Amino acid sequence: MKRIATSIARGEGRRWLLMAQLCVPHSLSPFPSRFHKPPIRLASQRSSLPSFSIRAMTSHIVGYPRMGPKRELKFALESFWEGKSSSDDLKQAASDLRASIWKQMAEVGIKFIPSNTFSYYDHVLDTTAMLGAVPPRYGWNGGEIGFDVYFSMARGNASAPAMEMTKWFDTNYHYIVPELGPDVKFSYASHKAVEEYNEAKALGIDTVPVLLGPLSYILLSKPAKGVDKSFSLLSLIEKIVPVYKEVVAELKAAGATWIQFDEPSLVMDLEALQLQNFTNAYSELESSFSGLNVLIETYFADVPVQTYKALTSLKSVAGFGFDLVRGTRTLNLLKSGFPPDKYLFAGVVDGRNVWANDLAASLCILQVLEGIIGKEKVVVSTSCSLLHTAVDLVNETKLGKEIKSWLAFAAQKVVEVNALAKALVGQKDQAFFASNATSHASRRSSLRVKNDNVQKAVAALKDSDHRRATSVSARLAAQQKKLNLPILPTTTIGSFPQTGELRKVRREYKAKKINDYDYVNAMKEEINKIVKLQEEIGIDVLVHGEPERNDMVEYFGEQLSGFAFTVNGWVQSYGSRCVKPPIIYGDVSRTRAMTVFWSTTAQSVTRLPMKGMLTGPVTILNWSFVRNDQERHETCYQIALAIKDEVQDLERAGISVIQIDEAAVREGLPLRKSEQPFYLGWAVQSFRITNCGVKDTTQIHTHMCYSNFNDIINAIINMDADVITIENSRSDEKLLSVFQEGVKYDAGIGPGVYDIHSPRIPSTEEVADRINKMLEVLDSKVLWVNPDCGLKTRKYSEVEPALRNMVAAAKLVRAKLASGN
């Protein structure tokens, strides 16, 4: 009991509060009696099992990471893209990965093993291929979609830009946005789902094919360029349902007995028309479901009440999956009524974090659910796909024993699901549960976790700490006097290409194969090369290129207290791009300067302004695996104070332009509108804390990328940065529409003029055209010219000509403005 009360007092709160409501005997509870209403069991829920039967011990995995435990798919993809290996080589590498994943789950004892959750690039793009919804610019003329068309849509090609990429709900995973219009001719053009089902079947493993559901696919799409504004994407649902019917029929013919439809959009605040289209789509699909068991899976939040009613009213669906980790209201929904002939796939194992599940708490919740739903009606599951967590803790050789005991990656979460399923039917592994309890006790009592000085510093924050004293217009005037920048100043976002040689030097230094002196000299040489290149190209505000950094979050986490790091804890961000999120296990503080040496080194070799490059607190938070024993905003304030110390040191060292990247502000926005103001409030405050004490002449930049920012533009303005650079080109300049609608933005702004995630090199004329479009809605006095994002993943053979064309375009437009044309 002390454990629960202490956890809630520290902010761990919502999951423990749920446990307290469900599992604690009334006589022992520290909570008021209102938490102890007995579980409701409706008479209508006591009916017999449906004709299909699930064995007593039932477990399910929503989805699994694709990259492999050591990024095997990444290397296979990049080898293929570079022409070093064949398509057959790539297919074989993918087949080997899929087989190992299915066998692993089967050996553990998972009943419902997913297939078709593997992807060569993105599962939404896979659905676009399945539906034959290829934009005309890729020249597809029908037939089965192959790698050439598929990867052109994802990455672009010499003649056609890539499709837009944006964040998958509130995660750091990026999906390829479908482009749809009234004239799209949908057809069954990729048989990947049935091919993977048959592939697993040949291994003797019966899987549950997973399809992105029709409503979510449509709501994740955007109208194609040039489509009339009156066009409604919802009008296309009735056109894609026939293709889904074909897919279902083929899967049924192949022997599938269960099919999973992922409908994560159901956790959003849906309009009545959207919800009606959902109901209509599945009613239309009902005839094809005959002889099949259909699961509709939701995740990332709880389902709104009206949506829950519509969802659970579907007669042809056998089961419903809910996220019981982030879905804090789900239990009350289930108590309000659940169909007696359906199965509940209970997502109690967190698919989005790396902390070991509290097995005792989860088992208690599952037992209460059994009392509500009925015995043998509850299937133990993950809260969402394990795509969002690292692959296997076994591969971690450098994590300390204590911290490692607190963690569970995807492979361990599969074991947790199975252990809970066995315990639910009376086959509890006492030793496994005891070990789990010991690790949780260790974490709660560890001296690593708490720092009283950090806690006091956060508690002492005042409102005056959150905003600079003068207006942005006054600051920009003071900064211009100091910096003397031309109109339409050019800059880049921060990183420059990381060559194989550069990565080798970092690896050897980390392995202690080269000494400090040689490492520093190698980095200085690289910085000098990058600075000279920018000067020669004609860029106005320079960057040092970040050659010393492995990752924009990991680099800072390695120098802050309260962070732990993995060797192979990779998570897919998009395509072959993987990140290795740090693990925040304790209170955060800065012990020494992190970037000052490198920034001042770069500034010493040029007279042009050099940006100090930092990652902001909200992005560090959202791109880490965050501790779950205190509220996220408390951790974010701790990080903000650490970054504030670094900002002040950079300013004292003579750096006049400091960029504090907040690429992930939009990503952390809660999916439910009612929860968004609170998040935006502390996220904006966290950013302001970092720079509230600098001089008016110090120019503060921030950067954001690959999200829909239009709906949070007021919060962005409220961040009070002097200059913001923001992704724009890959999203078809969607950002500009907010300024066309009359939003006034007084600070400097640099909407990206070209997409760095494609190897395609834009021409001078193309970039100039983009700049001119921006000038239709933005004043030339505030407009900056820059790429969409950092250049780390590109090659110099792509970066140099692209930047030369960008600078040439800026000069061309400047000349026209000066001449008055």
N, C-alpha and C positions, 0 to 999 in steps of 0.2 A: 504494500500500500504506500509506504514511504516513497518507493520508486516512482509510482504513478504521480503522486502529488508533487514531487520534486521536478519531474519531467515537465509537468504543465506549468509550474512556476517559472521554469527556464524557457518556456516558449515552444517546447517540443510538441506539445499541445494537442493538435487536432486529432492525430491518430490515437494518442494515448487517452484523450478524452472519450473517443469512441470506445476504446477498450474499457474505460471506467464505467461508461453507461451500460455496457453489455455484460461484463464479466465479473464485477466485484460484488461479493455478497453484501446485502444491504447493511448488515450489522457492522461491517468493517469499513464501510465507505467513508471517505472524508468529504463527499459531495452531498448536496441537498437531495432530498428524496425524489425530486423531479427527474433525476438521472436514472431512476430505477423502476421505470414502468416495465412490467413483464413483457416479454416478446409476444407479439400478436400473431396468432395462428388462425387464419380464416378457415371457416368450415369448408368453403369451396376449394380449399387447397389440399384437402385430404383425399382427393380422388386417386384412383389407381394409376400406375405408370402407363405411358403410352405404349403403343405396339412395338416400337423400337426400344432396345434395352441397352443401357450402359452398365458395364460391370461395376462391382461395388467400389473399387478403388479407381477414381477418375482424376486425371490430370491433363492439363492443356497448356501449350505455349502459344502466345499470340503470333510471335515472329522471332527471328534470330538474326544476329549480325552476319553480314555477307562477306566482309573483307578477309576473314580468316584470322586465326590467332596471331599471325605475324605478317599481316597485310599481303597475303599471297595474291589476292585478286588485284590489288593495286598494282603490284609489279607486273602481273600478267597483262593488265590493261595497258599500262604505259609502254611495255615492250611491243605490244600489238600496234598501238598508235604511232610508235616511232619506226615501224616497219621492221623490227628486229625479230618478230615471230609471226606465225601465220594465224589465221582465224581458227584453224583446227587446234593449234596450241592453246589459244585462249579458251576455246570450248572445253578442252580436256582439263585445264586448270579449274574452270568453273565446275565441271562435273565432279572432280575430285573433292572440291570444297563442299558441294551439296551432299555428296555421299557421306562424308565424315560427319556433317552436322546431323543428318537423319540417323545415322548409326549411333551417334552419341546419345541422342534423345531416346532412341529405342532401347539401348543398353541400360539407361537409367530407369526406364519403366514408364515413360510418358505415354499416355493413351492416345491423345490427340496431337499428332506431330504435324506442323504446318509445312506445306510445300507452296511454291510460287511466291515465297517471300524473298528469294534470292533475286538479285537484279544486276545486270552489267553496268547500270548507271543509276537508275531511279525507278521505283515501282509505279509512280504516276506516269512517267514516260512509257513504261511497259503497257499501261492501260491505254494510253494514246495509240500505241502500236497495235494493241489488240483490237481497238475500235477502228483502225484505219484512218485516224483523224490527223493525217500528215498535212501540214501547211503546204500550199502549192509551190513555194519557192524551193523546195527540196527535190522537185522533179520526180516524185514517186508516181508510177503509172499503174499501180495495183499489184496484186500478188503478195506473197509472204514478205514481210518487211525484214530486210537483212541488216547487217552491221553498218553498211555504208549510209543508208538512210537514217538508221537509229542514232548513230553517233553524230551525224550531221545535225540532227535536231538538237542533240545535247550540247555539241561543241562548236557548231557552225562549220563552214567549209570555205573554200576560196571565193565562192560567189554568193554565199548566203549566210547571214548572221545566225547565231544560235537562238533558240527560243528562250524566253525569259526564265530566270531562275529566282525563286524566292523561298522563304522559310516555311517549313512544314509545321503549321500551327505554332506552338510556343516552344519549339525545339531549335537546336542548331543544325538540324538536317535541312538540306535544301532540295526542293523538287523542281522539276521542269514544268512550267505552267502551260497547260493545253491552250491552244488558240482556236477558238471555234466561232463559226458564223452560220447563218441560215442555209448556206449552200454546201456545207460539208456533207459528203456522201460516206456515211459510216459503213464499214464492212469488216468482217472477221479476217484480220490481216496478220495476226500473230498468234500461233497456237502454243505459246510458251507454257501456259498453265497446264494443259493436258500432257505436254511433253515431259514436264517435270514430275507430274503425277505418275506417269508411266515409268519414268526413270527410277523413282523411289520404289514403285511396285516391283520392278525387276530385281531390286535388292531384297525383296521380301518384306518391305515396309509399307504399310497402308497409311497414307497421309490425308490431311485435310487441305485441299487446295484453297488458297486465299485469293480473293478478288477484291479490289477497291470497289466499293459499292457505287451504284449509278448516281445517287444524290451527291455524295462527297466528290465524285469526279467532276460533276457539273459545277458545283460550288467552288471547286479549286481552280476552275478554268477562268479564262478571260475572253471577252469578245475579240475576234481577229481585227487587225488594223483595217480601218475604212468601213467597218460595219456600222450601219445606222444606229443611232443612240436608242432608238425605240426597240431594238432587238433584245429579247430576253433569252438568256442562256437556258432558263428552265424549259423553254419550248422544245429543247433538244432531247429531254429525257425520254420522251416517247419514241424518239428516233434511235436511241442507243439501246433501249431495252431489247429489241429483236436480236442484236448482236450478243448481248448477255444470254439470251435464250439459247443461241447456238453454242456458246461456250459451256453452259450448264448441261445441255444435251450431250455434248461430246465428253464431258467429264463423267456424266452418269454412264454413258456407254463404255467408258474405260474402266468402270468399276468403283468410282468414288461413291461413298455412302454419306459423307458429310462434306459440305462446302461452307466456307467462312466468308462472309461479306463484311469488309471493314467499312464502317460508316462513322468515322470520327467527327464529321460535321454535325452529328446529332447532339454533341455536347454544347454547340453554339446556341446563341439566342436566335432561333429560327423564326422567320415570319410565317404567317399562316399559310401563304401560298407555297412556300418552300416545303413546309411540312405536308401539305396536301399532295405535292408532287412526289414526296417520298412514299406516302401511302399508295398513291396511284401506281408508282413504278413496281412496288413489290406485289401489289394486287395483280398487275399485268404479268409478273413473273411466276405467279402462283401455279399456273398449269404446268410449268416446266419443273417445278419442285416436287412433283409427284414421285414417290419412291425414294426421295432424298431427305436427309436431315440437314436443315439450314441453320447456321449460326450467324446472327448479326452482332458484330463486335463493336463496342464503343470504347473510347479511352481519352485520357488527358484531363478529364473533369467529370463531374456528375451530369446526368442528363436532365434538362428542365422538365418540370412536371407534365406539361402538355405533350411534350415530345415522348416522355416515358409512357404516357397513356396510349399515344398513337403507335409507338413501337411494340409494346406488349399486347396490343390488340391484333397484331398480325397473326392470322390463323395458320398460315402455311409454314411458319418458322418454328423450329424445334427448340432453339435456345438463344439466350441473350447474354452478351458479355458486358460487364461493367467494371470500371476502374474504381476499386475500393481504397486506393491510396490517395489519389488526388480528388476523387469523387466523395467529398466529405458529407454530402447529403444523400448519398445513395441508399444508405441503410433505411432512412425514413421513407424513401420511395418504395423500397421493397416491403416495408411494413404496411404501407397503404394498400397493398394488393399485388399479387403476382399470379400469372395464369397457372392453374393447377396441373396442366399437362405439358409444361415447359421446363427447361433446364436453365439453371443459373450458372454461368461461367464467371466465377468470383475472382477478380483480379486483386489478390492480396499481396503478391510479391512484386515489389517495385521494379518496373522495367526502365526507370529513368535515373536511377542513382546506384551507387556501388556499396551501400551499407548492407551488412548482413540482415536478413529479415529477423524480426523478433518472433520466433516460431511459436512461443507460448501465447503471445498476444494474437497472432494470426489464427492459431488454432481455436482460440476462444471465440473470435469473430465468426469463423467458419461454423462452429457448433451452434452459435446463435442463429446464423443464417439457415442452418439445417432445421432449426425449430420453426423458422418462419416459412421456408420454402417446402420442406419435407425431406425426409431421409432419402438418400440415393438420387437427389435432385440437384445437389450442389457439386460443381466441377471446380477443382482448384486450378487457378490460372495466374498468369502474370498480369500486371495492371495494363500493360501495352506491349508492343513488340520490344524485344531485348536489343533491337537495332541501336538504341540510344545509350547503351552501356558498353563497357569494355568486354572483351571476349572470354578470357580465362585467367584466373588468378594464379594458376599453376605456373604460368610463364613469367611470373614476377619474382626476380631473384634479389632485388635490392631493397624492397620494402622491409622495414623492421618487423620483427615477429609480432609485436604487440599490435601495431596498426593493421598488419595483414590479417590478424584474427578478427578484426572488426568488419571485414569487407566480404563482398560476394559479387563476382562478375557474372557474365551471362551463363557460363557453364555451371557455376555454383548455384545460380538462381534456378536452373533446371532441377538440380538436386533438391533444393529447398521446396519447390513445387511438389515434387514427388514425395518428399518426406511428410509434408502436410497432408497430402492426399491419403497416404498410408495411415497416418495418425488419426485421420477423420473416420476411418473404418476400423479402428482398434488395433492397428499394427504399428504403434508408435515406437520409433527407434529411440529408446531412452538415452543412450549414450550420445547420440547426435543432438538431441534436445538439450541435454545437460551441458555439452560443449558450447552450444549456442548461447545458453544462459550465462555461462562463465565469460564468454567474450563480451556480452552486453554489460555485465557487471564491471569488467575491466575498463571498458570505455567510459562508463559513468564516473569511475573513481580515478581515472588517470590524471596525473599532474600535467600531462602534455596539453590538456584541453583548455584550461582556464588561465587567463592572465589578468589579475586584478587591476593593473594599471590601464590596460586596454579597456576593460569594462568601465572604469571611472571616466576615461576620456570620452567615450561615447555618451555616457550619462550626462556629461557636462556640456554637450553641444547646445548652443543657443541659436535662435532664429537668425541672429545677426551674422552667424558664421556662414550663412547660406547664399549670400548675394554680394557681388562687388558694389562698391559705394556709388559709382557713377554710371551714367547711361551708356549703352553700347555706341551710340553716335559720337558721344564725347570721347570715348576711348579710341574709336577708330580714327578720329581726327588726330589725337595725340600719337597714335601708332604710325600714321602716315608721315608725320613730321620726322619721326625717327627712322623709318624703314625706306621711305621715298620710293615706293613701288609704282610701276607703270599701271595704266588702266588695263583691266583684264589680266591681272598677274597670273603667272603659271606656276604650278607646283606639282608634286606627286604625293601619293598618300603615305609613303614611308619606306616600304621594303623595296629592294632591288633583287634581281634574279640571284638565287642561291645555286651556284654551280656545284658540280660534283667535287671539284677540288676544295671548294670552300667548306662543304659539308665534311669532307675527309679531315680537314684541319681541326674542325670542332670535335669530331669523333675522337681523333688522336689525343687532343688536349683533355677531353673528358676521361679517356683511358690512361692518362698520364704518360703517354708515349712522347709528348713534346712538353717542354717546360714553359713557364709563364712568359719568359722573354720572347721566345720564338712565336708563341701564340699571339701575343700583343702586337708584335711586328707584322705578323701575317694579317691581322685584322686592320691595322693602320694602313697597310699597303692596299687592302681592298677598299677601305674608306676613301683613301686618296684617289684611287681610280674612279670611284663612283662620283666623287665631288667634281673631278676634272671633266668627266663625261657630261655632267649636268651643266657645268659652266660652258662647255663647248657647244652644247645643244642650244643654250640660251634660256634655261629655266631661271625664274626669278627668285623663288624661295626654295632652298635646297633641303635635302635630307641626307643623312649619312649612310642610308641603305640597309642598316640593321644586319650587317654580316655576322655579328656575334650572337644573334638571336635564333633559337630553334623554333619558337612559336611565340606569338604576341601575348599569350596568357602564361604559358609555362615559364617563359623567361623571367617574368616578374614574380611568379609564385615561388620559383627556386630561391629568390632572395628575400622572401617574406616569411616570418614565422607563422606557424599554424597550417602549413601546406605540406603535403606528401606527394611523391612522384612515382610514376610507374616506368617500366622499361618497355612494355608492350601493351599498355592500356589504351590502344587506339580505338577511335570511334569515327565512323564515316560522317563526313560533313556534306560532300557532294561528289559524284563521280568517283574518281580515284583519290580524291583529297581526303585525308584522314587527319584528325587532331588527337592529341593526347592530353585530355583535360587533367589538370591538377586535382588533388583531393584536399578539400578544406576540412580539416578535422578539429581545429582549435581556434582560439582567438588570434587575430591577425595583427601584426605590427611590422614596421620596417626597422631593421637593425643597422643598415648602412646605406649609403647612396648607391643607386642601381644603374643609372644611365649617364651620370654627369661626366665621367671620364671620356666616354665615347663621343658624346655630343660636343664637348669642348675640344676634343682632338679634331673633329671634323670642322668646327668653326675656325680653328687655328690655321687652316689651309685655304681659307676663302674669305673674301670681304663681303660676300653676299650673305643674306640672312640664312641661318641654319636652324631648322626646326628641331627642338627637343622632342623625342617621340616616346609617349607613354600610353599604356592601355588603361582605360578608365575603370572605376570600381564596379559599375553595373555589368560591364562586359567581362571583367575578371570573374565576377560572381556567376553570371549566366553561362559562362563557358568553362565552369569548373563543376566537379561533383561536390555539392555543398553539404556541409554538416546539417543533420536533421534534428539536432537537439537544441537549436535556438532559431528564432524567426530569421528569415532571410534578410530582412532589412537591417537587423542588428549587425549581421556579418558584413553587409554592404557598407555600413557606416564605418566599421573598423577598417576596411580596405580603403575607403575614401580618405581617412586620416593618414594612412600610410602613404598614399599617392600625393596628398597635400605636402607632406614633408619633402618628397622628391621634387615637386614643382618649385617649392621655395629654394631648394638647393640649386636647381637649374637657373633660376632667375639670378641668384647671387653669383653664379658662375659666368654671367653675361649672356645667357641665351635669351633672346628677345621674342622668339616665337616658339610656343610650346603647344604641341598637339596632344590632346587627351582623347584617344579613340573610344567611342561608345558605339561600336558596331552592333551591339546586342541589346540596345535599349528596347527596341520594338519587339524583339524576340521574347522577352520576359513578360510581355503584356498578357495578363490573364485573359482567358478565352471568353469569360462571362463579363458583360459590360458593367455589372454592378460592382465588380471587384477591381476594375481598371483605375479609377481615381486614386485609390489608396496606393497602388503600385507606382503610378506615375509620380505621385507626390514624393515618395521616398527615393525613387530613382533620380528625379530631377535634383532633389536636395543633395544626394550623394555626389553628383557631378559638381554642383556648386561648391560643396565643401572643399573639393580638390584645389580650387583656384581663387577662392574668395579673397585671399590676402595679397594678391600680386598687384604691381603698379599698373596704372592706366596704360603705360607705354609697352607693357608686355602683352603680346597678342596671343590669345588663347584660341586654338583651333580644336574642333572635334570632327570625327568622321563616322559615318553610318553607311551600312551597305546591305543590299539584298533582302529588303523587307518592304512592306507597304507602309510608308510613313505618313501618307496623307491624313489618316485618321488620328494621328497624334501630333500634328504640326504645331498645335498650341503648346504642347508640352516641350517640343523641340525649341520653340521660341523662348519658352520659360527657362530653358537651361542657361541662357544668357551667355553663350559663347560669342566670341568676336567674329569667328569665321567657321562655317560648317561645310565640309565636303561630303557629298552624298551620292550614292549610286543612282544613276538615271538612265544611261544609254540602253542597257539590256532590257529594261522594263518599258521600252518605247516611250521614254520621257513622260511617264505617268506622273512623276513628281511635279512637273511644270503645271499640270492642270490645277493644282491647289492655288497657285499664284494667279492663274487665269480667273479663278473664282473670287479673287479680291483679297486674299490673305496678304497682309502687309508684313514684310520681313526686312528689318532695318540693318541687320548684321551682314557681314560678308557671306557669300554662299557660292559653292562650286559644285553644281550638278555635273556628274561625270560625263565626259565627252566621248569616251570609248570604253568598250567592254574588255576587261583584262582577262576574263575567264575563257576567252576564245583565242586561238592562235592567229586569227584574222587580223591583218594590219589595216587600219582605216586610212583613207586618203586625206590629204590636206583639205580638199573641197568638202568631203563628208564631215570633217570636224568643224570646219568653218560654218557649214550649214547648221550644225547643231548649236553652235555659239549664237548664230543669228536668231534661231528659234528661241533661245533663252532670253535674248535681248528684247524679244517681243513682250515678255512678262516681267523681266528683272532689269533694274537700273544698271547701267554699265559701271557705275561707281562701286557697286557691291559684288559684281560678278567675278568669280575666279574660274580659271581653266585648268582642269586636272582630269586624270583617268578616273574610272569608277572605283578602283580599289588598289591595294598594294600589288607590286609586281613580282613578288617572291616566286610564284609558280611558273613564270614565263621564262623564255630564253632571251639572251641578249639580241639574238638575230631577229626577234619579234619586237623587243622593247625599244631598241634604238631607233628604228625607222618610225615606229608609232609615236614616240615622243618628239622626234624631229617634225613629223607632220602636225602634231598637236601645237607645238610652238610656232610653226610656220602659219598655221591657221589663226592663232591668236594675233600674230603680227599683221596678218592680212586684214582681219576685222578691225584691229586698232587703226590701221591706215585709212580704212573706209570711214571710221568714226571721226578721225581727225580731219578728213576732207569734207565731211558733212554729207557724204553720199549714203 
